[in-house]
Amino acid sequence: MKSISLLISWLLPFASYSQSGGTAIVAVRYVFLHIQDTTDRSAVTRENMVLYLGGSASVYTSLDKMNRASEMRLGYESAMRELGKTPDPLYRPIATVSYFKEPSVSRLVTVEVAAGKAYTFSESLPVIDWNIEQQTKTIGGFPCQKATAAFRGRRYTAWFSTKLSYNNGPWKLGGLPGLILEAEDDSKEVVFEFAGLDDVSAQQVALTPEKDAIVTTPAELQLLKDAIRKNPSVMHPPGAAGGSVRGETSAKSAMSPADKKKEFNNPIEKSL
């Protein structure tokens, strides 16, 4: 990892990079904290995330799941070689939720795996009405300024740095005159903590969505995820059998009291 001063001087020239999609130049690491069940606020989900940034596109995804996928890939290749077989070059042991942003065309593409299949849908890049304030602080050696906004049912405080000339940030957050390094909602139920910044220009990380993903809608995908969460054996992919998820009623009736206590009741987006 380069020093902060070298990274700043190295990042700025790429602001005009215009190749569609392209590859990542820098990776911003975050720790994502989320209270998924408000009846048990001590149970905080923690996940290491990464935002890959290019000049005209970005992708935000789970670093933990990528690392596990890499480990599984190595295990798969080793097992295939022991069997005297050639590993499938298209083998994908694990995928995760990924958010692809293309600010130049105001496009946000979500790719998510459910029931072993990848689904995707596109929407306009959210426009967040930020209020930039005068308060400042330093995060990871970068001077940052405070901004606040209401977004998807929560009110966020974000800290962005104009020294990093990307109007981007973790998850769906962005639109400030600099990279968002930290953000949290007022209830501290959703938190993005800055964990580091790395030069990945030599790694050829593609900033393009999965082309083979099944096109769906947010509503259909949510139905599938809810059905799987409540009863993993009751599921029908979006677009199949009339494009809906069946068996939701039976899934609810099959839940035990213990299962209901673990029910996910606090999504990041409280409203659309």
C-alpha positions in Angstrom: 0.0 0.0 0.0 1.3 3.4 -1.0 1.7 6.3 1.5 -1.2 8.7 1.7 0.7 11.6 0.0 1.7 9.3 -2.9 -1.9 8.0 -3.2 -3.4 11.4 -3.5 -1.0 12.5 -6.2 -1.5 9.2 -8.0 -5.3 9.2 -7.8 -6.1 12.7 -9.1 -4.9 12.3 -12.7 -7.4 9.5 -13.2 -10.4 11.8 -12.8 -10.8 12.1 -16.6 -10.4 8.3 -17.2 -13.4 7.6 -19.5 -13.2 4.0 -20.7 -16.6 2.4 -20.3 -16.5 0.1 -17.2 -12.8 -0.4 -17.4 -10.8 -1.8 -14.5 -10.3 -0.6 -11.0 -7.6 1.8 -10.0 -8.0 1.9 -6.3 -9.8 -0.2 -3.7 -11.4 1.5 -0.6 -12.0 -0.9 2.3 -14.8 -0.5 4.8 -16.1 -2.3 7.8 -19.9 -2.5 7.5 -21.9 -2.8 10.7 -25.6 -3.5 10.7 -28.2 -4.2 13.4 -30.5 -6.5 11.5 -32.9 -7.3 14.4 -34.0 -4.4 16.6 -35.2 -6.8 19.3 -31.5 -7.8 19.9 -29.4 -4.7 19.4 -26.3 -6.5 20.8 -26.2 -8.8 17.8 -24.4 -6.6 15.2 -23.6 -8.1 11.8 -20.0 -7.2 10.8 -18.6 -7.6 7.3 -15.5 -6.3 5.5 -16.5 -4.6 2.3 -14.6 -3.0 -0.6 -15.3 -0.2 -3.1 -13.4 -0.7 -6.4 -13.1 2.6 -8.2 -12.2 3.4 -11.8 -12.4 6.6 -13.7 -16.0 6.2 -14.8 -17.4 3.2 -12.9 -17.3 1.5 -9.5 -18.4 -1.7 -7.8 -19.1 -2.2 -4.1 -19.1 -5.7 -2.8 -18.1 -8.0 0.1 -14.4 -8.5 0.6 -15.0 -11.3 3.1 -17.1 -13.3 0.5 -14.5 -12.6 -2.2 -11.8 -14.0 0.0 -13.9 -17.1 0.8 -14.6 -17.5 -2.9 -10.9 -17.4 -3.7 -10.2 -20.0 -1.0 -13.0 -22.3 -2.4 -11.7 -21.8 -5.9 -8.2 -23.0 -4.9 -9.8 -26.0 -3.1 -11.9 -26.8 -6.2 -8.9 -26.6 -8.6 -6.8 -28.8 -6.3 -9.6 -31.4 -6.0 -10.1 -31.4 -9.8 -6.4 -31.9 -10.4 -6.3 -34.9 -8.0 -9.1 -36.4 -10.0 -7.1 -35.9 -13.2 -9.7 -33.4 -14.5 -9.3 -29.9 -15.9 -11.0 -27.2 -13.6 -13.9 -25.3 -15.2 -12.7 -21.8 -16.0 -16.2 -20.5 -15.4 -16.6 -22.1 -12.0 -18.0 -19.5 -9.5 -18.1 -21.0 -6.0 -19.6 -18.0 -4.2 -21.1 -14.7 -5.3 -22.5 -11.9 -3.3 -24.4 -8.7 -3.6 -22.6 -6.1 -5.7 -23.5 -2.6 -6.6 -22.2 -1.2 -9.9 -22.4 2.6 -10.4 -21.9 4.5 -13.6 -22.4 8.2 -12.7 -21.9 9.4 -16.3 -25.2 7.7 -17.4 -26.8 7.9 -13.9 -27.1 4.1 -13.6 -27.0 1.8 -10.6 -26.9 -2.0 -11.3 -27.5 -4.5 -8.5 -26.4 -8.1 -8.9 -27.3 -10.5 -6.1 -27.2 -14.2 -5.7 -30.2 -16.1 -4.2 -30.9 -19.8 -4.3 -27.6 -20.3 -6.1 -28.5 -18.0 -9.0 -27.4 -14.5 -9.9 -30.2 -11.9 -10.4 -29.9 -8.3 -11.5 -31.9 -5.2 -11.9 -31.0 -1.6 -12.9 -32.2 1.7 -11.6 -31.3 5.4 -11.8 -28.4 6.3 -9.6 -30.0 7.8 -6.4 -29.8 11.6 -6.1 -29.2 12.4 -2.4 -29.9 15.9 -1.2 -26.8 16.4 1.0 -26.4 19.3 3.4 -22.6 20.0 3.6 -21.6 21.4 7.0 -18.5 23.2 8.3 -17.4 20.5 10.8 -14.2 18.7 9.8 -12.0 15.8 11.0 -9.2 13.6 9.8 -9.9 9.9 8.8 -7.0 7.7 7.8 -4.8 10.7 7.3 -7.3 12.3 4.9 -9.0 15.7 5.8 -12.7 15.2 5.7 -15.8 17.3 5.9 -19.2 16.5 7.4 -22.4 16.1 5.3 -25.9 15.0 6.4 -28.9 13.8 4.4 -32.1 11.7 4.5 -32.0 8.6 2.3 -34.3 5.6 2.0 -35.9 6.0 5.4 -32.7 6.9 7.4 -30.8 10.0 8.2 -27.1 9.7 7.5 -24.0 11.6 8.6 -21.2 11.2 6.1 -17.6 12.3 6.1 -16.0 12.9 2.7 -12.6 14.0 1.5 -12.1 16.3 -1.5 -8.5 15.0 -1.6 -10.0 11.9 -3.2 -11.8 13.2 -6.2 -14.5 10.6 -6.5 -18.1 11.6 -5.8 -18.7 8.1 -4.6 -18.9 6.1 -1.4 -19.9 2.8 0.2 -23.1 1.0 -0.8 -25.5 3.5 -2.6 -24.1 6.6 -0.9 -22.4 9.2 -3.0 -22.9 12.5 -4.8 -20.6 14.6 -2.6 -17.6 16.6 -4.0 -15.2 13.9 -2.7 -15.1 10.3 -1.6 -17.2 9.3 1.4 -14.8 7.5 3.9 -17.3 7.1 6.8 -21.1 7.2 7.2 -23.7 6.1 9.7 -27.4 6.6 10.3 -28.6 8.6 13.3 -29.6 5.4 15.2 -26.2 3.8 14.5 -27.9 0.8 13.1 -26.1 1.1 9.8 -22.4 2.1 9.9 -19.7 2.2 7.3 -16.2 2.6 8.8 -13.1 3.4 6.7 -10.5 0.6 6.9 -7.9 1.4 4.3 -7.1 2.3 0.7 -5.0 0.3 -1.8 -3.6 0.6 -5.3 -5.1 -2.2 -7.3 -4.3 -0.9 -10.8 -2.2 -4.0 -11.5 -4.9 -6.5 -10.5 -7.3 -6.0 -13.5 -10.5 -5.9 -11.5 -13.3 -5.5 -14.0 -16.0 -2.9 -13.3 -18.8 -4.5 -15.2 -21.8 -6.4 -14.0 -22.4 -10.2 -14.4 -23.7 -10.6 -18.0 -25.4 -13.9 -17.3 -27.5 -12.8 -14.4 -31.3 -13.2 -14.5 -33.0 -9.9 -15.0 -35.7 -9.3 -12.3 -37.2 -6.5 -10.3 -36.4 -5.4 -6.7 -39.9 -6.6 -5.5 -39.6 -10.1 -7.0 -36.1 -10.5 -5.6 -37.2 -9.4 -2.2 -40.0 -12.0 -2.3 -37.5 -14.7 -3.0 -35.1 -13.6 -0.3 -38.0 -13.4 2.3 -39.2 -16.9 1.4 -35.7 -18.3 1.7 -35.1 -16.6 5.0 -38.3 -17.9 6.5 -38.1 -21.4 5.1 -35.1 -22.4 2.9 -37.0 -25.3 1.4 -39.8 -23.1 0.0 -38.6 -21.1 -2.9 -39.2 -20.3 -6.6 -36.9 -18.0 -8.4 -38.3 -14.7 -9.8 -39.4 -15.1 -13.5 -40.2 -18.8 -13.0 -43.7 -20.2 -12.9 -45.3 -16.9 -13.7 -42.6 -14.7 -12.3 -43.5 -14.9 -8.6 -42.4 -16.6 -5.4 -44.9 -19.1 -4.1 -45.3 -20.9 -0.8 -44.8 -17.7 1.4 -47.9 -18.5 3.4 -46.8 -22.0 4.2 -43.3 -20.7 5.0 -44.8 -18.4 7.7 -46.8 -21.1 9.2 -43.8 -23.4 9.4 -41.8 -21.0 11.4 -41.1 -21.9 15.1 -41.1 -19.2 17.8 -37.3 -19.5 17.9 -37.2 -18.8 14.2 -39.4 -15.7 14.5 -37.1 -14.2 17.1 -34.3 -14.3 14.5 -36.4 -12.7 11.8 -34.7 -10.0 9.9 -36.7 -6.8 10.7 -34.4 -3.9 10.1 -33.3 -3.6 6.4 -30.8 -0.9 5.4 -33.5 0.7 3.2 -36.6 1.4 5.2 -38.3 3.1 2.3 -37.8 3.3 -1.4 
